Amino acid sequence: MGIINTRSPYFLSVSDTDLATATLDIEIYTGNETTGYSGTPQYNLSKKIILNTTKISFEISELIRDYLDITFEGDYDASAEQFCKWVRTTLTAFDGNGVQLSQTISTDLAFDSYGYFEEGANYSFEYEGLLMSNNDMFIKSGDEIKIPIQTDRTVTVRFYDSDNGLLNTETFTLSDQSQDKVVYTTFDDDQAVKATIQYTGDSGSETSTIKISQLSECKFTPYKTTFINKFGVLQDLYFFKKSVDKMTTKRESYKANILASNNTYNTYNHTKRDFNIVANELVSLSSGFVNESYNEVFKQMMLSEKVWITNENNQVYPINIKTSDITYKTSLNDKLVEYTIEFDNSYNVLNDIR
């Protein structure tokens, strides 16, 4: 099993002696990896070989991505069921007479994820148990500590206090169900300062350590944003400091005729009338001081196509990132690392949903 990042190109290729044509059947499904498929593919593709070449390639990520749509209303486990789907591909090669030369059947797991240019073609994060890039977390004190984990192996998560005392243990077993391939820790204790994540598989075990900073803010209202990260799963990013709310409006207008039949008019009537008024609210949020590892977190949030904000009433609303550029900060250059990001509400002030 491999990982298909549907926001980056994913290629399947075949090369055979006497190769003339190739077909590719793609079935996208949920449930059990080996028994969940129906045998009825959503896509049946065919290609002829280009003259003076020896290989036929298919790029399939955008086709698969049509079947991935992540929503979030505050329930991480419910959203996790949407993160990934199985993709069963059957790649068949034929010669010029239609005789089958070879056939390759593969089942992979597709996420709404991406790789960086430096990571090369068909990058896969298989056996990447921790589905976030940072090993430091800054969260609001007392909130649930949400760590996204891939269950491609047995995973044990342990939380510790400042005296290295064990507070809690959570164990997640290897799963072949698509809806269980990503899980979240659910522990909440303001004494937790560290988490260790131990992955155990056929090749042994390895452990990752995450430093947890739980912050209390007495002056400003902290806001939690949630975005789809590089691995195609939900990740939280808190903003602890100053927030500024704004509203912008757009309108059309026309000049009205208020003259009555007796050639008089009322001075309280509008001659310039507005219509089609559209209003949108914005918020500018400051992160407070974080460390340099959060440069990658902000990078991935800026690359996210979907972001949500949880307000002080624990209500979740969609937002869009209005800020178009950030300057990466370091302790060497800037002493303290802090970011301010501006967001648009992903809906208008007036209810215009029809």
Secondary structure, 3 states (H helix, E strand, C coil): CCEEECCCCCEEEECCCCCCEEEEEEEEECCECCCCCCCCCCEEEEEECCCCCCCEEEECHHHHHCCCCCCCCCCHHHHHCCCEEEEEEEEEEECCCCCEEEEEEEEEEEECCCCCHHHCCCCCCCCCCECCCCCEEEEECCCCECCEEECCCEEEEEEECCCCCEEEEEEECCCCEHHHCEEECCECCCCCCEEEEEEEECCEEEEEEEEEEEECCCCCCCEEEEEECCCCCEEEEEECCCEEEEEEEEEEEEECCCCCCCCCCCCCCCCEEEEEEEEEEEEEEECCCECCCHHHHHHHHHCCCCEEEECCCCCEEEEEECCCCCCCCCHHHHCCECCEEEEEECCCCCCCCC
